[in-house]
Amino acid sequence: MNTVEEKIGYAFWYLMVACSVFALINSLYHYMN
């Protein structure tokens, strides 16, 4: 049963994970160069 609250929660956590991964790759990229 997918409610709107569950969809918003999943989207929120997915966004947080994507942002943290992007920040990690970005910092590693600057560290390599």
N, CA, C and O atoms as a Tripos MOL2 file, in Angstrom:
@<TRIPOS>MOLECULE
protein
  132   131    33     0     0
PROTEIN
NO_CHARGES

@<TRIPOS>ATOM
      1 N           0.8490   -1.1920    0.0000 N.3       1 MET1
      2 CA          0.0000    0.0000    0.0000 C.3       1 MET1
      3 C           0.8890    1.2480    0.0000 C.2       1 MET1
      4 O           1.4660    1.6070    1.0260 O.2       1 MET1
      5 N           0.9900    1.8900   -1.1360 N.am      2 ASN2
      6 CA          1.8310    3.0770   -1.2620 C.3       2 ASN2
      7 C           1.0140    4.3450   -1.0610 C.2       2 ASN2
      8 O           0.2170    4.7310   -1.9150 O.2       2 ASN2
      9 N           1.2250    4.9810    0.0780 N.am      3 THR3
     10 CA          0.5560    6.2530    0.3340 C.3       3 THR3
     11 C           1.4410    7.3950   -0.1350 C.2       3 THR3
     12 O           2.6130    7.1880   -0.4520 O.2       3 THR3
     13 N           0.8910    8.5860   -0.1770 N.am      4 VAL4
     14 CA          1.6670    9.7490   -0.6160 C.3       4 VAL4
     15 C           2.8160   10.0090    0.3470 C.2       4 VAL4
     16 O           3.9110   10.3830   -0.0730 O.2       4 VAL4
     17 N           2.5670    9.8120    1.6400 N.am      5 GLU5
     18 CA          3.6200   10.0430    2.6380 C.3       5 GLU5
     19 C           4.7990    9.1070    2.4110 C.2       5 GLU5
     20 O           5.9530    9.5140    2.5500 O.2       5 GLU5
     21 N           4.5110    7.8380    2.0590 N.am      6 GLU6
     22 CA          5.5970    6.8820    1.8130 C.3       6 GLU6
     23 C           6.4010    7.2900    0.5900 C.2       6 GLU6
     24 O           7.6290    7.2040    0.5940 O.2       6 GLU6
     25 N           5.7110    7.7370   -0.4630 N.am      7 LYS7
     26 CA          6.4140    8.1580   -1.6770 C.3       7 LYS7
     27 C           7.3050    9.3610   -1.3960 C.2       7 LYS7
     28 O           8.4350    9.4270   -1.8790 O.2       7 LYS7
     29 N           6.7920   10.3210   -0.6070 N.am      8 ILE8
     30 CA          7.5890   11.5050   -0.2580 C.3       8 ILE8
     31 C           8.7950   11.0960    0.5860 C.2       8 ILE8
     32 O           9.8930   11.6240    0.4140 O.2       8 ILE8
     33 N           8.5750   10.1440    1.5040 N.am      9 GLY9
     34 CA          9.6750    9.6730    2.3490 C.3       9 GLY9
     35 C          10.7590    9.0030    1.5300 C.2       9 GLY9
     36 O          11.9450    9.2660    1.7290 O.2       9 GLY9
     37 N          10.3530    8.1230    0.5930 N.am     10 TYR10
     38 CA         11.3370    7.4460   -0.2510 C.3      10 TYR10
     39 C          12.0910    8.4500   -1.1160 C.2      10 TYR10
     40 O          13.3080    8.3480   -1.2720 O.2      10 TYR10
     41 N          11.3690    9.4220   -1.6800 N.am     11 ALA11
     42 CA         12.0040   10.4310   -2.5220 C.3      11 ALA11
     43 C          12.9910   11.2620   -1.7080 C.2      11 ALA11
     44 O          14.0680   11.6080   -2.1930 O.2      11 ALA11
     45 N          12.6130   11.5850   -0.4470 N.am     12 PHE12
     46 CA         13.4790   12.3800    0.4160 C.3      12 PHE12
     47 C          14.7720   11.6400    0.7170 C.2      12 PHE12
     48 O          15.8560   12.2130    0.6040 O.2      12 PHE12
     49 N          14.6650   10.3440    1.1080 N.am     13 TRP13
     50 CA         15.8610    9.5750    1.4300 C.3      13 TRP13
     51 C          16.7160    9.3470    0.1900 C.2      13 TRP13
     52 O          17.9440    9.3710    0.2720 O.2      13 TRP13
     53 N          16.0700    9.1230   -0.9680 N.am     14 TYR14
     54 CA         16.8230    8.9300   -2.2080 C.3      14 TYR14
     55 C          17.6060   10.1960   -2.5470 C.2      14 TYR14
     56 O          18.7480   10.1280   -3.0010 O.2      14 TYR14
     57 N          16.9780   11.3530   -2.3220 N.am     15 LEU15
     58 CA         17.6360   12.6300   -2.5980 C.3      15 LEU15
     59 C          18.8270   12.8290   -1.6650 C.2      15 LEU15
     60 O          19.8860   13.2840   -2.0980 O.2      15 LEU15
     61 N          18.6570   12.4900   -0.3840 N.am     16 MET16
     62 CA         19.7400   12.6330    0.5870 C.3      16 MET16
     63 C          20.9200   11.7420    0.2220 C.2      16 MET16
     64 O          22.0710   12.1760    0.2790 O.2      16 MET16
     65 N          20.6390   10.4940   -0.1540 N.am     17 VAL17
     66 CA         21.7040    9.5610   -0.5360 C.3      17 VAL17
     67 C          22.4020   10.0530   -1.7960 C.2      17 VAL17
     68 O          23.6290   10.0060   -1.8820 O.2      17 VAL17
     69 N          21.6300   10.5250   -2.7770 N.am     18 ALA18
     70 CA         22.2150   11.0130   -4.0240 C.3      18 ALA18
     71 C          23.1170   12.2230   -3.7590 C.2      18 ALA18
     72 O          24.1930   12.3360   -4.3480 O.2      18 ALA18
     73 N          22.6830   13.1190   -2.8820 N.am     19 CYS19
     74 CA         23.4740   14.3140   -2.5630 C.3      19 CYS19
     75 C          24.7730   13.9370   -1.8530 C.2      19 CYS19
     76 O          25.8270   14.5030   -2.1450 O.2      19 CYS19
     77 N          24.7020   12.9880   -0.9250 N.am     20 SER20
     78 CA         25.9040   12.5780   -0.1900 C.3      20 SER20
     79 C          26.8890   11.8830   -1.1230 C.2      20 SER20
     80 O          28.0960   12.1090   -1.0330 O.2      20 SER20
     81 N          26.3770   11.0360   -2.0240 N.am     21 VAL21
     82 CA         27.2500   10.3470   -2.9820 C.3      21 VAL21
     83 C          27.8830   11.3600   -3.9280 C.2      21 VAL21
     84 O          29.0680   11.2580   -4.2440 O.2      21 VAL21
     85 N          27.0970   12.3380   -4.3820 N.am     22 PHE22
     86 CA         27.6230   13.3670   -5.2780 C.3      22 PHE22
     87 C          28.7080   14.1880   -4.5920 C.2      22 PHE22
     88 O          29.7280   14.5110   -5.2030 O.2      22 PHE22
     89 N          28.4890   14.5270   -3.3200 N.am     23 ALA23
     90 CA         29.4780   15.2980   -2.5690 C.3      23 ALA23
     91 C          30.7580   14.4870   -2.3840 C.2      23 ALA23
     92 O          31.8600   15.0290   -2.4720 O.2      23 ALA23
     93 N          30.6080   13.1890   -2.1290 N.am     24 LEU24
     94 CA         31.7710   12.3250   -1.9450 C.3      24 LEU24
     95 C          32.5830   12.2330   -3.2330 C.2      24 LEU24
     96 O          33.8070   12.3600   -3.2030 O.2      24 LEU24
     97 N          31.9160   12.0140   -4.3590 N.am     25 ILE25
     98 CA         32.6070   11.9260   -5.6490 C.3      25 ILE25
     99 C          33.2510   13.2660   -5.9910 C.2      25 ILE25
    100 O          34.3580   13.3080   -6.5270 O.2      25 ILE25
    101 N          32.5600   14.3580   -5.6810 N.am     26 ASN26
    102 CA         33.0840   15.6900   -5.9730 C.3      26 ASN26
    103 C          34.3530   15.9600   -5.1730 C.2      26 ASN26
    104 O          35.3270   16.4850   -5.7120 O.2      26 ASN26
    105 N          34.3470   15.6030   -3.8840 N.am     27 SER27
    106 CA         35.5240   15.8270   -3.0430 C.3      27 SER27
    107 C          36.6740   14.9290   -3.4910 C.2      27 SER27
    108 O          37.8290   15.3560   -3.4940 O.2      27 SER27
    109 N          36.3650   13.6900   -3.8690 N.am     28 LEU28
    110 CA         37.4120   12.7870   -4.3520 C.3      28 LEU28
    111 C          38.0040   13.3120   -5.6550 C.2      28 LEU28
    112 O          39.2120   13.2180   -5.8720 O.2      28 LEU28
    113 N          37.1580   13.8640   -6.5240 N.am     29 TYR29
    114 CA         37.6240   14.4020   -7.7990 C.3      29 TYR29
    115 C          38.5810   15.5700   -7.5730 C.2      29 TYR29
    116 O          39.6180   15.6660   -8.2280 O.2      29 TYR29
    117 N          38.2250   16.4590   -6.6400 N.am     30 HIS30
    118 CA         39.0990   17.5940   -6.3400 C.3      30 HIS30
    119 C          40.3720   17.1320   -5.6380 C.2      30 HIS30
    120 O          41.4270   17.7460   -5.8000 O.2      30 HIS30
    121 N          40.2790   16.0510   -4.8560 N.am     31 TYR31
    122 CA         41.4550   15.5320   -4.1610 C.3      31 TYR31
    123 C          42.4300   14.9150   -5.1560 C.2      31 TYR31
    124 O          43.6430   15.0420   -4.9930 O.2      31 TYR31
    125 N          41.9140   14.2520   -6.1790 N.am     32 MET32
    126 CA         42.7730   13.6320   -7.1910 C.3      32 MET32
    127 C          43.4820   14.6940   -8.0250 C.2      32 MET32
    128 O          44.6450   14.5250   -8.3940 O.2      32 MET32
    129 N          42.7800   15.7880   -8.3220 N.am     33 ASN33
    130 CA         43.4120   16.8550   -9.0900 C.3      33 ASN33
    131 C          43.9520   17.8670   -8.1140 C.2      33 ASN33
    132 O          44.5360   18.8710   -8.5240 O.2      33 ASN33
@<TRIPOS>BOND
     1     1     2 1
     2     2     3 1
     3     3     4 2
     4     3     5 am
     5     5     6 1
     6     6     7 1
     7     7     8 2
     8     7     9 am
     9     9    10 1
    10    10    11 1
    11    11    12 2
    12    11    13 am
    13    13    14 1
    14    14    15 1
    15    15    16 2
    16    15    17 am
    17    17    18 1
    18    18    19 1
    19    19    20 2
    20    19    21 am
    21    21    22 1
    22    22    23 1
    23    23    24 2
    24    23    25 am
    25    25    26 1
    26    26    27 1
    27    27    28 2
    28    27    29 am
    29    29    30 1
    30    30    31 1
    31    31    32 2
    32    31    33 am
    33    33    34 1
    34    34    35 1
    35    35    36 2
    36    35    37 am
    37    37    38 1
    38    38    39 1
    39    39    40 2
    40    39    41 am
    41    41    42 1
    42    42    43 1
    43    43    44 2
    44    43    45 am
    45    45    46 1
    46    46    47 1
    47    47    48 2
    48    47    49 am
    49    49    50 1
    50    50    51 1
    51    51    52 2
    52    51    53 am
    53    53    54 1
    54    54    55 1
    55    55    56 2
    56    55    57 am
    57    57    58 1
    58    58    59 1
    59    59    60 2
    60    59    61 am
    61    61    62 1
    62    62    63 1
    63    63    64 2
    64    63    65 am
    65    65    66 1
    66    66    67 1
    67    67    68 2
    68    67    69 am
    69    69    70 1
    70    70    71 1
    71    71    72 2
    72    71    73 am
    73    73    74 1
    74    74    75 1
    75    75    76 2
    76    75    77 am
    77    77    78 1
    78    78    79 1
    79    79    80 2
    80    79    81 am
    81    81    82 1
    82    82    83 1
    83    83    84 2
    84    83    85 am
    85    85    86 1
    86    86    87 1
    87    87    88 2
    88    87    89 am
    89    89    90 1
    90    90    91 1
    91    91    92 2
    92    91    93 am
    93    93    94 1
    94    94    95 1
    95    95    96 2
    96    95    97 am
    97    97    98 1
    98    98    99 1
    99    99   100 2
   100    99   101 am
   101   101   102 1
   102   102   103 1
   103   103   104 2
   104   103   105 am
   105   105   106 1
   106   106   107 1
   107   107   108 2
   108   107   109 am
   109   109   110 1
   110   110   111 1
   111   111   112 2
   112   111   113 am
   113   113   114 1
   114   114   115 1
   115   115   116 2
   116   115   117 am
   117   117   118 1
   118   118   119 1
   119   119   120 2
   120   119   121 am
   121   121   122 1
   122   122   123 1
   123   123   124 2
   124   123   125 am
   125   125   126 1
   126   126   127 1
   127   127   128 2
   128   127   129 am
   129   129   130 1
   130   130   131 1
   131   131   132 2
@<TRIPOS>SUBSTRUCTURE
     1 MET1         2 RESIDUE 1 A MET
     2 ASN2         6 RESIDUE 1 A ASN
     3 THR3        10 RESIDUE 1 A THR
     4 VAL4        14 RESIDUE 1 A VAL
     5 GLU5        18 RESIDUE 1 A GLU
     6 GLU6        22 RESIDUE 1 A GLU
     7 LYS7        26 RESIDUE 1 A LYS
     8 ILE8        30 RESIDUE 1 A ILE
     9 GLY9        34 RESIDUE 1 A GLY
    10 TYR10       38 RESIDUE 1 A TYR
    11 ALA11       42 RESIDUE 1 A ALA
    12 PHE12       46 RESIDUE 1 A PHE
    13 TRP13       50 RESIDUE 1 A TRP
    14 TYR14       54 RESIDUE 1 A TYR
    15 LEU15       58 RESIDUE 1 A LEU
    16 MET16       62 RESIDUE 1 A MET
    17 VAL17       66 RESIDUE 1 A VAL
    18 ALA18       70 RESIDUE 1 A ALA
    19 CYS19       74 RESIDUE 1 A CYS
    20 SER20       78 RESIDUE 1 A SER
    21 VAL21       82 RESIDUE 1 A VAL
    22 PHE22       86 RESIDUE 1 A PHE
    23 ALA23       90 RESIDUE 1 A ALA
    24 LEU24       94 RESIDUE 1 A LEU
    25 ILE25       98 RESIDUE 1 A ILE
    26 ASN26      102 RESIDUE 1 A ASN
    27 SER27      106 RESIDUE 1 A SER
    28 LEU28      110 RESIDUE 1 A LEU
    29 TYR29      114 RESIDUE 1 A TYR
    30 HIS30      118 RESIDUE 1 A HIS
    31 TYR31      122 RESIDUE 1 A TYR
    32 MET32      126 RESIDUE 1 A MET
    33 ASN33      130 RESIDUE 1 A ASN
